[in-house]
């Protein structure tokens, strides 16, 4: 008879784990690495860390725009945008750039 409550508890634990596995938690990212990534790949167009004559908005301006929450910025980093199509970031780099943008708010 003791096996029945144990099986119920095990099943409840498995269901809880399955629910958590279906919803990935956003990474906090590394702000310093995000700054380095933007200085390497984005500075030719965006004002990053003192760059001059940008042909695109500064990262500080982007971060402070209304309705530019993490979900919006994450999706923007996923989509192709000319001439950004030349620059493909790894997933961890995207999270780091997102953390850097978040730090500029």
VMD Tcl script that draws the C-alpha trace (Angstrom):
set ca {
  {0.00 0.00 0.00}
  {2.90 2.41 0.60}
  {3.89 2.15 -3.05}
  {0.77 3.99 -4.23}
  {1.61 7.36 -2.52}
  {5.21 6.98 -3.68}
  {4.12 6.49 -7.29}
  {1.79 9.48 -7.06}
  {4.60 11.65 -5.71}
  {6.97 10.46 -8.44}
  {4.37 11.18 -11.11}
  {3.76 14.66 -9.70}
  {7.50 15.35 -9.74}
  {7.82 14.18 -13.35}
  {4.90 16.37 -14.42}
  {6.46 19.38 -12.70}
  {9.78 18.75 -14.46}
  {8.06 18.38 -17.82}
  {6.24 21.69 -17.33}
  {9.50 23.45 -16.52}
  {11.31 21.92 -19.48}
  {8.74 23.36 -21.88}
  {9.39 26.96 -20.91}
  {13.06 27.94 -21.21}
  {14.22 30.57 -18.77}
  {15.97 33.57 -20.32}
  {19.67 33.80 -19.64}
  {20.84 36.86 -17.81}
  {23.74 37.21 -20.25}
  {27.14 38.75 -19.67}
  {27.12 42.55 -19.96}
  {30.87 42.90 -20.51}
  {30.95 40.24 -23.22}
  {27.90 41.86 -24.84}
  {29.81 45.15 -25.00}
  {32.81 43.35 -26.54}
  {30.59 41.64 -29.13}
  {29.03 44.96 -30.14}
  {32.44 46.62 -30.35}
  {33.65 43.83 -32.63}
  {30.64 43.38 -34.92}
  {28.33 46.39 -34.60}
  {30.57 49.44 -34.26}
  {30.88 49.96 -38.02}
  {27.27 51.23 -38.07}
  {26.12 51.78 -34.48}
  {27.55 54.16 -31.92}
  {29.11 51.78 -29.42}
  {31.49 52.84 -26.65}
  {32.25 56.25 -28.12}
  {32.17 55.42 -31.84}
  {31.49 58.43 -34.09}
  {29.42 59.00 -37.27}
  {27.08 56.05 -36.93}
  {24.76 55.21 -39.80}
  {22.40 53.47 -37.36}
  {21.06 54.46 -33.93}
  {23.33 54.16 -30.93}
  {22.83 51.17 -28.67}
  {21.90 53.52 -25.83}
  {19.16 55.05 -28.03}
  {17.86 51.61 -28.99}
  {17.80 50.47 -25.36}
  {15.85 53.52 -24.23}
  {13.18 53.47 -26.93}
  {9.64 52.88 -25.69}
  {8.31 49.33 -25.95}
  {11.75 47.82 -26.49}
  {11.50 45.13 -23.86}
  {13.65 42.00 -23.73}
  {11.21 39.99 -25.88}
  {11.22 42.64 -28.62}
  {15.01 42.99 -28.62}
  {15.55 39.22 -28.54}
  {13.26 38.80 -31.57}
  {15.02 41.66 -33.36}
  {18.37 39.91 -32.87}
  {16.86 36.73 -34.36}
  {15.48 38.39 -37.51}
  {17.45 39.36 -40.61}
  {17.96 43.10 -41.09}
  {20.07 44.50 -43.90}
  {23.03 44.97 -43.55}
  {22.94 43.04 -40.29}
  {22.44 39.82 -42.27}
  {26.23 39.69 -42.62}
  {26.63 39.33 -38.85}
  {25.40 36.11 -37.28}
  {25.69 35.88 -33.53}
  {25.72 32.69 -31.48}
  {22.82 32.28 -29.04}
  {25.02 33.10 -26.02}
  {26.28 36.24 -27.83}
  {22.69 37.34 -28.44}
  {21.94 36.96 -24.73}
  {25.12 38.90 -23.90}
  {24.19 41.72 -26.31}
  {20.71 41.75 -24.77}
  {22.28 42.06 -21.30}
  {24.47 44.92 -22.56}
  {21.43 46.71 -24.03}
  {19.56 46.16 -20.77}
  {22.46 47.80 -18.88}
  {22.11 50.96 -21.02}
  {18.51 51.64 -19.98}
}
mol new
graphics top color blue
foreach p $ca { graphics top sphere $p radius 0.5 }
foreach p [lrange $ca 0 end-1] q [lrange $ca 1 end] { graphics top cylinder $p $q radius 0.2 }
display resetview
